[in-house]
Amino acid sequence: MAHDDLPFQGVKVLDLSQGVAGPYCGMHFARNGADVVKLEPPGTGCWSRQLGKATGDQTAHSVVVNRGKRSLAVDLKAPDGLEIAKKLATECNVMIQNYRVGKLEKLSLDYDSVAKINPKIIYVAVTGFGQNGPRRDQPATDSVMQAYTGMMSINRDINGLPKRINMLAIDFATGLYVFQAAAAALYGQAIRGRGKLIETSLLESAMVFQEAAIIESYLQGGDVEPIGMPVGSFKTKDSFISINARRDTQFKSFCTVIGRREWIDDPRFVGPRQRVTNRDFLLSQICPIIETKTSEEWTKLMSEADILNAKVQTHLNLFEDKQVQAVNAIRWVENDTLGRIPMATVPGQPIPETGDRFTHSPHLGEHNEEVLMELGYSTPKIEELKAKGVVGTFTDEH
């Protein structure tokens, strides 16, 4: 399938990162037309290939973060492998890595070393806690950072137990932030001919992701009030529903829908602040009422009254959702390892289609010969590198 109008066609990206944050940044470059070479270790490959249930060398996460890339499986611990990485670094426009602080300096793949041979490089370095400070050498995961940055403290269960969001929210947010920064720097590279070092961390991304909540915590001494009332999830006769009727007009409509019109003129609920102050009483009255009807019944009634609401759905519910289908938010594609899978349409990027290279997630080392030949390696030399274990695939060692 032809994609001749993508903005980053002709841009070369070297993706040395593993896991989710860095690779997700690289994926967005690939899906926007860049040639992204994913350099990963032979045998096991990127960490994303072990995140969750694996089939062969693919998982749900590896399929998402590596779409549209070319995989080159090279051992950076071997001198020949390091030489390959340096050749790619010399030629690329953007380089992405998420190694621990100082590790790539030993391999001369840090920013200062690469910038000497490629002054215009956009160099993205992602760490867990940042380049400085007492925790700079410590590893971090999404769950660690959800705890460390206060995200769990504002996501508690009914007993007050801090809970993690059951997805890699900070990892994916970090990937989006660094892609935005690198894309802007790439524009500067094209206009002014300058490179740029972009250093960030899961810590910094988590903080800006929660910025409004952090400011609220500061202003309210850590005891953050609800954004309004009634706002939240409510148990219905058959499942759950999310309701947001915090504005005056919506609250009046809500009172009518649930049969409590006397609340409209009640001084305890006359404005947003009063409703928040008296939230315990409101909830004690509202919850039993919402349990008398099904989610579908409430959704119909509240939507007709223009009250913000949504049935709490599972991911599996979305596959049959008519609104999701209408906007092409999910497309079904055939993956050569995982079979038929749902793939989300990324805003501004091509709609996922079976057989499209931008939808394909490479197997470990799938493009070894192709990329090495472009770097000038002959077939005998490539076979030699394979024999030494410098270049490999998933199937070679598993």
Helices and strands as residue ranges (DSSP letters): E 12-15, H 21-31, E 35-40, G 47-50, H 60-65, E 70-73, H 79-91, E 94-97, G 104-107, H 111-117, E 122-127, H 142-148, G 152-154, H 169-192, E 196-201, H 202-209, H 211-219, E 231-235, E 240-244, H 248-257, G 261-263, G 267-269, H 272-277, H 279-290, H 295-304, E 308-311, H 315-318, H 322-326, E 330-335, E 339-344, H 368-374, H 379-388, H 394-397
